[in-house]
Amino acid sequence: MSDTILRMRDITKTFPGVKALSDVNLEVSRGEIHAICGENGAGKSTLMKVLSGVYPHGDYEGDIEFDGQECRFAGIRDSEHRGIVIIHQELALASNLSVAENIFLGNEQSKRGLIDWNKTNAAAAELMQRVGLNENPVTQVLDLGVGKQQLVEIAKALSKRVQLLILDEPTAALNDDDSAHLLGLLRGLREQGITSVIISHKLNEVLEIADRVTILRDGRTITTLPAEGLTEDKIISGMVGRDLDHRFPPHEPNIGDEVLRIEDWTVHSPTQHGRLLVQNATLSVRRGEIVGLAGLMGAGRTELAMSVFGRSYGTGISGRIIKDGQEIKLRSVREAIRHGIAYATEDRKRYGLNLIEDIKRNVSAAALGKLAKGGWVDDNEEFKVAEEYRRSLNIKAPSVSSITGKLSGGNQQKVVLSKWIFTDPDVLILDEPTRGIDVGAKYEIYTIINRLADEGKAVLLISSELPELLGLCDRIYTLSAGRITGEVPRAEATQESLMTLMTAGQEAPR
């Protein structure tokens, strides 16, 4: 595999006040799967945006050579014309259009100035077969899950005669089955001679799929290594500049009285009549305790959390919520917050943050009443509060006036936590708090979670990563098909025992 298809030399990219890339070098061999790893903010996505023309020639310094020729892309169309296609983490599909329409959007199959729909649908069906997407080409994209939408994006790339496919965190939002299918597809494309560059925080997947790994740190190239014989610890050491002897900070819990008990909790689907999402679930959390909620995709974890948090999801909700020994009614998010319950959503970009607002407005959003005087928000006090959280949670931003959408994923997550900590909750529900975050930022989030427990907060932690639950939680409940199937203390919990309980009774309740 000595034939080099891509060379990027001395790439430097500067934003106002920030040097995102500094003399970065990257070489990719023809027909390989090349992984790029690094912490949030290391420059991975920026480098790929330079390569794909998102940042056009003239916006950066350095040279790009593709397939033996120097390239100066003025935009994405130029790079796609050469066979370089990027699939961003946030999928760029038109949800109200069909699969076929999305595949050929901007590349329409026309005849005499009119779209040939028979040709479009037939060509789309062939591409869909290549990526293993068993759907009708006229199916609307909004009716597909995230995993299938990823396949639509890849089919779209194949329609452009892709030679180099760039995937930015392609499995971040996928379940295990969809991730495995996608990785298998990339192997198949490699056999067809298509080169792939993959950005991923999932180091186990990187080692499983990649031929070589390039590590970036602070906008610089650290090293490129063959994946064979490489370990996660060695990648992490390169990413963070130090060895992480312990993935989880040491913590001795100080568990107090029961704060929250959920009894016989049942939730129905708001879209599928008669379908039960959660059935007769009972669980409890104590002061100073971190309790995990484990389950496969579709088990009902998020539905349980959101329905408890002021009935913000689901219909036909029944059961009891007991806080500090008294039954309470939580009929709205406002009531949940007033009773000292907070919920940090798994989708921070869509539901957790206002990305076009600054840090201080996001931090204060859930508890403006604490800052209001005579019906007006005290701007000075708002600034002081946000600045305190910026410092205490180590949010890496020049000031609290920085736009939240421009922060890295780890720092955005710290803003989400700041928002809910500011409400001064007794119970904090954290739904996938480290999704899409690198190992260094994860450690900081873990430290914050432990600190909250030490302050006497009761924490309910939902995570798809079993090592994360095992490393943080004092007790773990397992959920399968909407039912609680087990309660395991930390000392007795293993990945195997949890998985056994998570797969018990897979037939969905009715």
C-alpha positions, 0 to 999 in steps of 0.5 A: 500500500505504498501508493500515496493518494493524498498529501497535505503539507504544512497546513496552517489555518487561523481563526480570529485569535485562534490558530486551529492548525499549525504546519499539519502534515498528512499522508494517506495511502490509496485504498486504506482506511486512515483514522484521525484521532485527537481531543476536541479542538485538536483540529481534526474537523478543521483539517478535513474542511480544508481538504474538502474545500469548506475552507477554500484555497486562500483561507489557509496556508500549505499545499494539498496534493491529490492523486499526484496533482496539486489542488486548490479547491474554491469550494466543495463542488471542486473537491467533489469533482475530483472525487473527494466527498465529506460526510459531516457529523451533522448529516446534511440531508433534506428530511422532507425529500425521498432517499432518491432525491437526496442521493442525486440532490445537486446531481439530478438525473435529467433528460431534456431539462426535466428530471427522469424519475425512472432513471433517478429511482433505478440508479438510487436503488442500485446505490442503496443495494451497494450500501446495504440499505433495504428501503424503497427509493421513494421513502422520505428520509425523515422516516429513516433512523440515523443509521439508515440516514448515514447509509443514504449519505454514503450512497450519495457519495458513491453517486459522485464517483468518490475516490476519497471518502471522509467521515466525521464521527460516523458512529457517534449517534449509532447503536452497536448494530448500525455501527457494526454495519457501517464499519463492515461497509467501509471494509467493503469499500476498501476492497473496491479501492475506495480510500476512507479517512475517518474521524472518531472518538471511539478508539475501539472502532478505530483499532478495529477498522483502521490501517493507520492512525494519525494523531493530532494535538493542539492543531499539530501533527503528533505522529502517524502509526500503523494500527496493527499492534497499536493500543488505546492507551498509546493513542490516548497518550498521544492525544492528551500528551500524558498517560492516563493511568486511570480513565476514571478519577478516584472517588469515595462516595458518601451516600445519604438518605433517599432523595427520589423514588420512582414507583410503577412508572409507565409511559406510552408512545406519543406516536404509536397508539398502544405501544408501551415505552416504559412499564412499571419501572421502579428505581431510587436515588440517594443523596451523594449517590451516582446511580446508572441506568443501562440499556440497549438502544430502544430500551426506554432509558431516555423516555423514562428520564424525559417523562419524569422530567415534567412529562416532557415526553410520552403520553398516558404516563402513570406512577408515583414520584416521591421526593424526600418522602413526599409524593409530588406531581410534576406536570411540567418542566417548570414544576420539575425544576421547582422541585429540584430536578434537572435533566441534561439531554443527550442531544445538547445541540438540539435541545440542550443549548442555544448555539447562536447565543453566548455562554452566559445566556445559556448558563442562565436560561433555566433559572432566570428568576434567580437573576431577575429584579423587578422583572428584568434580568440583572446583566452584571449578575448574569455575567458574574454567575457565568464567569464563575462556572467558566472558571470552576468547570474549566470551560475553555473560552476567551469569555462568557460572551463567546458564542456557544456553537463555536465551542468544542463538544466537551466545552459545550457539555460543560455549559449544559452542566453549568446551566443545570447546576445553576438551578441548584437541583437535588436530583440531576439526570444526565443523559449520555453526558460524554457522547461525542467527547474525547477522553481528556474532556471525558475525565473532566466531566467525570470529575465534575459528576463526582464533585456534584455527588460529593456536594450531596446531589443525587445523580442518575446517569444514563450511558451507552458505554458500560465501562463508563457506568462501571467506572462511575456508578455506585449502583446500576439499574438495567432496562430492557424493552421498557422494563427494569430487569435488574439492580446491581451494586458496583462491587458485583457489576461486570460488563457481562452481567449487565449485558445479560440483564440488558438483553433479558425479555427483548420482546417489547411490552404491549 
